Amino acid sequence: MRRRIYYLIPDLANAQRLMNDLLLARIEEKHIHFLAKEGVDLSSLHRANLFQESDIVHSAEMGLIIGGATGLISGLVAALFILADSGLPWGGVVLVTFLIGAVFGPWAASMIGCSVPNSRLKPFREAIDKGQILLMVDVPASEVEDIEALLRKIHPEAHLEGVEPTIPAFP
């Protein structure tokens, strides 16, 4: 299980040094994500991707719940009111409508979610807009305190903003 640690860094030079120190601490680059305001060149750093920047994951989860429920209810309504006297197997209709809703819901919701800023990053928007750089580093739960102590010691300019108790499994 990994935890996500958030740091605000004052500028790009400090962010690059911090990235190098995290790599020396044996944290893989794929677990280090930087986010800055538009126009800041993060090409030398591992920039946050769509999964970290947008609300796509949360939207897909909500789409699965709502789409699956809508499909299930639609199937039950169709089975009870339309197919009740037809003698057709209504279990298949319920299953198919549920599956259609469970596939269409996350797809449609994720299309919307990819254009919405990540709600978990809302507390950092003001600092990012002022020019600070947000670091999101995903570390094993057992290493959180060690990484915090290391960064506190060698990067006093980086401000610890908190630790997220759980992170999504795939982004």
N, C-alpha and C positions, 0 to 999 in steps of 0.2 A: 504494500500500500504506500503510495506516495502522497506527499503533502506539497502544496504550492506556497512558496514564500514570496512575498511582494516587497520590493525595495524601490524607492525613488532615488534617482541619481541626478546630480545637478547638471552634468554636461556629457558630451559625447566622448571626450578624452577619458574621463573617469569610467564611463561605461565600457570602453574598450579594455582598460586595465582590469576592471572587475571581471569581464568575460575571460580574459587570460588566466586570472587567478582561479576562477571556477573550473576551467579546464585543467589547470595544474592540480586542483583538488579532486580530480578524477570524476567530475560531473560531465556526462556526455552532452555534446552540443545540442542534441535533439531535446534535451530537458531544460534548455535555457532559452528564454524568449524575451525580446526587447520590444517596447512599444513607445513611439514618440509621435509628436504632432506631425502633420503633413509638412513635407519639405525638408525634414531632417534626414540626412543620408545615413541609413543604418546598414549599408552594404557590407561593412566589415564585421557586422554583428549578426547573430541569428535572430532575424526579425520574427515577431509574432505572426502567425498565419491566420487564415480565416476562422479557424476554430477558436483561437484565443481572442481575436478582435471582435467577432460578431456573436450574436445570440443564436447561432445556427443549431447548436446542440440542444439547448433548452427548448427552442421552437420545435425541433424534431420530436423530442420527448413528449411535449404537449400535443403535437399533431398525432402521435401514435395513440395517446389516451383518448383524445376527442374523436379522431377518425375511427378508431376501433369501436368505441361506444356508439357512435352514430351508425356505423355499419351494422352492428349487432341489433340496435333498436329498429333500424330500417328492415332488417331481415325478419325480425320477430313480427313487426307490423304487417309485412307482406305475407308472412306465413299464416298469421292468424286471420287476417281479413280478406286476403286475395286467394290464397291457396287452401283455405280451411276445408272447403267442400269439393275441391278438385281431385283429391286422392293422390296428388303428387307428393313426393317426399320433401317436406318442408325443412328438414334438418340441413339438407344440402344448400338450400337457398339462404338460410341463416349463416351458414359457414362461409359461403361465397361472399355475401354482402359484408360480413365481418372482415374477411381478408382484404376485400377491396378498400374498405375504410382504413384498415390498418396499414395498407401500403400507400394509398393516396394521401392520407392525413399527414404523415411525416414528410412526404415529398413536398406537398403544398406549403406546409408550415415552414420547412427549412428554406424554401425559396424566399419567403418573407423574412425569416430570421437572419439570412446572410446579409441583409441590408440594414439591420438594426444593430447598433453598438452593444457590446456585451454588458449586460446589466451588472455583472460582478465587478466591472471596472469603473462604474459610475463614481465611486469615491475618489478616484485618481484623475478624473477628467480635467479638473481645474489645474492641477499641478502639471499635467501633460501639456495643456494649452499654454501654460506659462513658460514652457521650454524644458521642463524636466523630462527624464527618460524613466519609464517604468520597466523594471526587471521582474520577470516571473520565472522562478527557478523551481523545478519539480525534483524533490529529493525523497529518498526513502524516509519514512517516519522516524526511524531510529537515528538518522543523521541530521535532523533539523537543528537541534541545539548546537552540534559541532559546526555546521555551516554558518549559523548565525554568529557564533563566537569568532570564527575565522574572519568573517566579513566585518564584524565590529572592530576587530583588532587591526586589520590591514586596510580597511576602507571606512574610516569614520565619517566621510562625506556622504556615504550611502545611508539613507534613512529607512529603517525597517518599518514597514507599513502593516505587517501582520502575516499570519499563516492561515491558509484555507484548510479546513479539516479534511476535506476529500477533494479530489480532482476527477474529472471525467476519465474514463478508462482509455479512450483512444486518442483524443487530441493532444 
